[in-house]
């Protein structure tokens, strides 16, 4: 078992977690309910897309379980502008951000066809990130202490304006600190985390994506876990499907001897990057590097040459390239026409 020990007799069984252990806890309706401006997303006239920025569901300590009835719908794009926007990270051979690129340095293809870029911005953008920490029993002791220290470093490296949601992954998926929680309180929540339960990894990935997928600007998920999934209701395919329909860059970090194949797939699909910290050495620096990469990105936008058809549920691939040797580009690989 990825958690290291079986479930205790007084713990709920997998089937009973639908209303208990399998719960991303979110803010109740009212002042903090899901809201935002979906018109700053990337989009098409009269067409809904899955791609870059929308509304944000703010979390608080007033938690209720997410069920089939209460789970928010996947983020969609709506706007009056025929524009697709993609956030791209450009790094050199050492993994360091490449600055100073101009619009003529980029090339964008949709379904293999070159597109004319109509929007280009370099620099800082609003960021909302979910930080999901594996707190299963197998993380007890030194591993969890190291993870908590690295998480503190990551949160500290974020800019004051950046929003972060801190999530604990065990038999339940629980929000420890919501996006509007002051940074000092978020750090205290990380310090107070202790090991419990098994590793509902697939459920955690889906739940974490849903906490940030509606945010404006860039959205990211950083997840640290020491093993494969145990007792999730969702499958690996479900997690991949949710990531594909989101606009969240996923940065999975595998802790220990093995790295789930799912991690590399999530990173490639969403434009993030996967890591493997076998001995947990350098984990703090890895998280700080991710924070730096999230600060240094480019926003490219284009109007598709082939007009999308509303309601077609068509997948369109996106490829972002940079005309400069020795660099690599990470960006999500496409979007759905809704």
C-alpha positions as CSV (number, residue, x, y, z in Angstrom):
1,X,0.0,0.0,0.0
2,X,1.3,3.5,-0.8
3,X,0.3,4.6,2.7
4,X,2.5,2.0,4.3
5,X,-0.2,0.5,6.5
6,X,-3.8,-0.7,6.1
7,X,-6.8,1.3,7.1
8,X,-7.6,1.2,10.8
9,X,-10.8,-0.6,11.9
10,X,-12.5,2.7,12.9
11,X,-11.8,4.3,9.6
12,X,-14.5,4.5,6.9
13,X,-14.4,2.0,4.0
14,X,-13.8,3.3,0.5
15,X,-17.5,3.0,-0.4
16,X,-18.5,5.2,2.5
17,X,-16.1,8.0,1.6
18,X,-18.6,9.6,-0.9
19,X,-20.0,11.7,1.8
20,X,-17.1,11.6,4.2
21,X,-13.5,10.6,3.3
22,X,-13.8,11.5,-0.4
23,X,-14.5,15.2,0.1
24,X,-12.9,18.4,-1.1
25,X,-14.2,20.8,1.4
26,X,-15.4,24.1,-0.1
27,X,-17.0,27.3,1.0
28,X,-20.7,27.3,1.4
29,X,-23.0,29.4,-0.7
30,X,-23.2,33.1,0.2
31,X,-20.6,35.8,0.2
32,X,-17.8,33.4,-0.7
33,X,-19.6,31.4,-3.4
34,X,-18.0,30.8,-6.8
35,X,-18.0,34.1,-8.7
36,X,-15.8,36.0,-11.1
37,X,-15.5,37.5,-14.6
38,X,-15.5,34.8,-17.2
39,X,-15.1,37.3,-20.0
40,X,-11.4,37.7,-19.4
41,X,-10.9,34.1,-20.5
42,X,-9.7,33.0,-23.9
43,X,-12.5,32.4,-26.1
44,X,-14.7,32.3,-29.1
45,X,-17.8,34.3,-30.1
46,X,-20.8,32.3,-28.9
47,X,-18.5,29.3,-28.2
48,X,-17.2,27.9,-25.0
49,X,-13.6,26.6,-24.7
50,X,-11.5,24.9,-22.2
51,X,-8.2,27.0,-22.0
52,X,-7.0,29.9,-19.8
53,X,-8.8,32.1,-17.3
54,X,-12.2,32.5,-15.7
55,X,-13.9,32.7,-12.3
56,X,-12.5,31.6,-8.9
57,X,-14.3,29.5,-6.3
58,X,-13.0,30.9,-3.0
59,X,-12.7,28.4,-0.1
60,X,-13.1,29.0,3.6
61,X,-13.4,27.1,6.8
62,X,-17.1,26.6,6.3
63,X,-16.8,23.2,4.6
64,X,-19.3,21.0,2.9
65,X,-18.5,17.8,1.0
66,X,-18.4,17.9,-2.8
67,X,-20.9,15.4,-4.2
68,X,-22.3,14.8,-7.7
69,X,-24.9,17.4,-6.9
70,X,-22.6,20.0,-5.4
71,X,-19.5,19.6,-7.5
72,X,-18.9,22.7,-9.6
73,X,-18.9,22.2,-13.4
74,X,-15.6,22.3,-15.2
75,X,-14.4,25.8,-16.1
76,X,-15.7,27.1,-19.5
77,X,-14.8,30.0,-21.6
78,X,-17.3,32.5,-22.8
79,X,-16.6,35.8,-24.5
80,X,-17.5,38.0,-27.4
81,X,-13.9,37.8,-28.8
82,X,-12.6,35.1,-31.1
83,X,-9.4,34.6,-29.2
84,X,-7.5,31.7,-27.8
85,X,-4.9,32.5,-25.1
86,X,-2.1,30.2,-23.9
87,X,0.4,30.7,-21.1
88,X,3.8,29.4,-21.9
89,X,7.0,28.8,-19.9
90,X,10.3,29.1,-21.7
91,X,13.4,27.6,-20.0
92,X,17.0,27.1,-21.0
93,X,19.0,23.9,-20.8
94,X,19.5,24.4,-17.1
95,X,15.8,24.8,-16.5
96,X,16.1,28.5,-15.8
97,X,13.4,31.0,-17.2
98,X,14.3,32.7,-20.5
99,X,13.5,36.4,-20.4
100,X,13.3,39.1,-23.0
101,X,11.6,37.1,-25.8
102,X,9.4,39.0,-28.3
103,X,6.3,38.1,-30.3
104,X,8.4,37.3,-33.4
105,X,10.3,34.7,-31.4
106,X,7.1,32.6,-31.0
107,X,5.2,30.4,-33.4
108,X,1.7,28.9,-32.6
109,X,0.1,26.0,-34.4
110,X,-3.5,24.7,-34.0
111,X,-4.0,21.2,-35.3
112,X,-0.7,21.6,-37.1
113,X,-1.7,24.8,-38.9
114,X,0.2,28.0,-38.2
115,X,-1.8,30.7,-36.5
116,X,-1.4,34.5,-36.6
117,X,-0.8,35.8,-33.1
118,X,-2.9,38.8,-32.1
119,X,-2.0,39.0,-28.4
120,X,1.4,38.8,-26.7
121,X,2.4,39.7,-23.2
122,X,5.6,39.0,-21.2
123,X,6.1,39.2,-17.5
124,X,4.1,38.6,-14.3
125,X,0.4,37.7,-14.4
126,X,-2.1,37.0,-11.6
127,X,-1.4,33.5,-10.1
128,X,-3.6,31.1,-8.2
129,X,-2.0,27.9,-7.2
130,X,-3.1,24.8,-5.3
131,X,-0.4,23.2,-3.1
132,X,-1.5,19.6,-2.4
133,X,0.6,17.7,0.2
134,X,0.5,14.0,0.8
135,X,-0.1,13.5,4.5
136,X,-0.8,9.7,4.5
137,X,0.6,7.5,7.2
138,X,3.6,6.5,5.0
139,X,4.8,10.2,5.2
140,X,5.0,10.1,9.0
141,X,8.2,11.3,10.6
142,X,11.1,12.8,8.6
143,X,9.5,12.7,5.1
144,X,6.5,14.8,6.2
145,X,8.8,17.2,8.1
146,X,10.9,17.7,4.9
147,X,7.7,18.2,2.8
148,X,6.3,20.7,5.3
149,X,9.6,22.7,5.2
150,X,9.6,22.7,1.4
151,X,6.0,23.8,1.3
152,X,6.8,26.7,3.6
153,X,9.6,27.8,1.2
154,X,7.2,27.6,-1.7
155,X,4.6,29.7,-0.1
156,X,7.2,32.2,1.0
157,X,8.6,32.5,-2.5
158,X,5.2,33.5,-3.9
159,X,4.5,37.2,-4.4
160,X,2.1,38.9,-1.9
161,X,-0.5,39.2,-4.6
162,X,-0.4,35.5,-5.6
163,X,-3.2,33.4,-4.2
164,X,-2.6,29.9,-2.8
165,X,-4.9,27.1,-1.6
166,X,-3.2,24.5,0.7
167,X,-4.6,21.0,0.5
168,X,-3.9,17.9,2.6
169,X,-4.1,14.5,0.9
170,X,-5.0,11.5,3.0
171,X,-8.0,9.3,3.1
172,X,-9.9,12.6,2.7
173,X,-9.0,15.6,0.5
174,X,-9.2,18.6,2.8
175,X,-8.5,22.3,2.4
176,X,-6.2,23.5,5.1
177,X,-6.1,27.2,4.0
178,X,-8.1,28.9,1.3
179,X,-6.9,31.5,-1.2
180,X,-7.8,34.5,0.9
181,X,-6.1,33.2,4.1
182,X,-3.2,35.5,5.1
183,X,0.2,33.9,4.2
184,X,1.2,33.6,7.8
185,X,-1.9,31.6,8.6
186,X,-1.2,29.4,5.6
187,X,2.3,28.7,6.9
188,X,0.9,27.8,10.3
189,X,-1.6,25.4,8.7
190,X,1.3,23.6,7.0
191,X,3.2,23.4,10.3
192,X,0.2,21.9,12.0
193,X,-0.2,19.1,9.4
194,X,0.2,15.5,10.7
195,X,0.1,12.1,9.0
196,X,-3.3,10.4,8.6
197,X,-5.0,7.9,6.4
198,X,-4.1,6.5,3.0
199,X,-3.4,8.1,-0.4
200,X,-6.5,9.1,-2.4
201,X,-4.3,10.5,-5.1
202,X,-6.7,10.6,-8.1
203,X,-9.4,12.1,-6.0
204,X,-7.0,14.7,-4.7
205,X,-5.8,15.7,-8.2
206,X,-9.4,16.2,-9.4
207,X,-10.4,18.1,-6.3
208,X,-7.3,20.3,-6.3
209,X,-7.9,21.2,-10.0
210,X,-11.4,22.2,-9.2
211,X,-10.4,24.6,-6.4
212,X,-8.4,26.8,-8.8
213,X,-9.7,26.1,-12.3
214,X,-12.1,29.1,-12.2
215,X,-9.5,31.7,-11.1
216,X,-8.4,34.6,-13.3
217,X,-5.0,34.6,-14.9
218,X,-2.6,31.7,-14.5
219,X,-3.7,28.6,-12.5
220,X,-1.4,25.9,-11.3
221,X,-1.4,22.7,-9.1
222,X,1.7,21.6,-7.3
223,X,1.2,18.1,-5.8
224,X,3.7,16.1,-3.7
225,X,3.0,12.4,-3.1
226,X,5.1,9.4,-2.2
227,X,3.2,6.7,-4.0
228,X,0.5,5.4,-6.1
229,X,-3.2,5.9,-5.5
230,X,-5.1,3.9,-2.8
231,X,-8.9,3.9,-2.5
232,X,-9.8,6.8,-4.7
233,X,-13.2,6.8,-6.3
234,X,-11.7,8.3,-9.4
235,X,-9.4,6.5,-11.8
236,X,-6.1,7.8,-13.4
237,X,-8.1,8.3,-16.6
238,X,-10.6,10.4,-14.7
239,X,-7.8,12.6,-13.4
240,X,-6.3,13.0,-16.8
241,X,-9.7,13.8,-18.3
242,X,-10.3,16.5,-15.7
243,X,-6.9,18.0,-16.3
244,X,-7.5,18.1,-20.0
245,X,-10.7,20.0,-19.6
246,X,-9.1,22.5,-17.2
247,X,-6.7,25.4,-17.6
248,X,-4.5,24.4,-14.7
249,X,-0.7,23.7,-15.2
250,X,0.1,20.7,-13.1
251,X,3.5,20.2,-11.4
252,X,3.6,16.8,-9.8
253,X,6.5,15.8,-7.6
254,X,7.0,12.1,-6.8
255,X,8.6,11.4,-3.4
256,X,10.7,8.3,-2.8
257,X,11.6,5.3,-5.0
258,X,8.8,5.3,-7.6
259,X,7.1,7.9,-9.8
260,X,3.5,7.2,-11.0
261,X,3.3,7.3,-14.8
262,X,0.3,9.6,-14.3
263,X,2.6,12.4,-13.1
264,X,4.5,12.7,-16.4
265,X,1.2,12.6,-18.4
266,X,-0.4,15.3,-16.3
267,X,2.7,17.6,-16.7
268,X,2.9,17.1,-20.5
269,X,-0.9,17.5,-21.0
270,X,-1.2,20.8,-19.0
271,X,2.2,22.5,-19.8
272,X,3.6,21.9,-16.3
273,X,6.6,19.8,-15.4
274,X,7.1,16.6,-13.3
275,X,9.8,15.9,-10.9
276,X,11.2,12.8,-9.0
277,X,12.7,13.5,-5.6
278,X,14.1,10.0,-4.7
279,X,15.9,10.9,-1.5
280,X,13.9,14.2,-0.8
281,X,17.2,16.0,-1.1
282,X,16.8,19.3,-2.9
283,X,13.0,19.3,-2.5
284,X,13.0,22.8,-1.1
285,X,15.0,24.1,-4.1
286,X,12.7,22.3,-6.5
287,X,9.6,24.0,-5.1
288,X,11.3,27.4,-5.2
289,X,12.3,26.8,-8.8
290,X,8.7,26.1,-9.6
291,X,7.6,29.3,-7.9
292,X,10.1,31.2,-10.0
293,X,9.0,29.6,-13.3
294,X,5.4,30.4,-12.5
295,X,6.4,34.1,-12.2
296,X,8.2,34.2,-15.6
297,X,5.8,33.3,-18.3
298,X,4.5,34.5,-21.7
299,X,0.9,34.9,-22.8
300,X,0.3,34.3,-26.5
301,X,-3.1,34.7,-28.1
302,X,-4.6,34.0,-31.6
303,X,-7.9,33.9,-33.5
304,X,-8.3,30.4,-34.9
305,X,-8.1,30.3,-38.7
306,X,-10.7,27.5,-38.7
307,X,-13.8,28.8,-37.0
308,X,-15.0,26.5,-34.2
309,X,-18.5,25.1,-34.1
310,X,-20.3,25.7,-30.8
311,X,-21.4,22.5,-29.1
312,X,-19.1,20.3,-31.2
313,X,-17.1,19.1,-28.2
314,X,-14.1,19.1,-30.5
315,X,-10.5,18.8,-29.2
316,X,-8.0,21.1,-30.9
317,X,-4.3,20.6,-30.3
318,X,-2.0,23.6,-29.6
319,X,1.8,23.7,-30.2
320,X,3.8,26.7,-29.0
321,X,7.3,27.0,-30.4
322,X,10.2,29.4,-29.8
323,X,12.6,30.2,-32.7
324,X,15.7,30.2,-30.5
325,X,18.2,27.3,-30.0
326,X,18.8,25.7,-26.7
327,X,15.4,26.5,-25.1
328,X,12.3,24.4,-24.4
329,X,8.7,25.5,-24.2
330,X,6.0,24.2,-21.8
331,X,2.3,25.0,-22.6
332,X,-0.9,23.2,-22.5
333,X,-1.5,21.0,-25.5
334,X,-5.0,22.0,-26.6
335,X,-8.5,22.9,-25.7
336,X,-12.1,21.6,-26.2
337,X,-14.7,23.6,-28.2
338,X,-17.8,23.5,-26.1
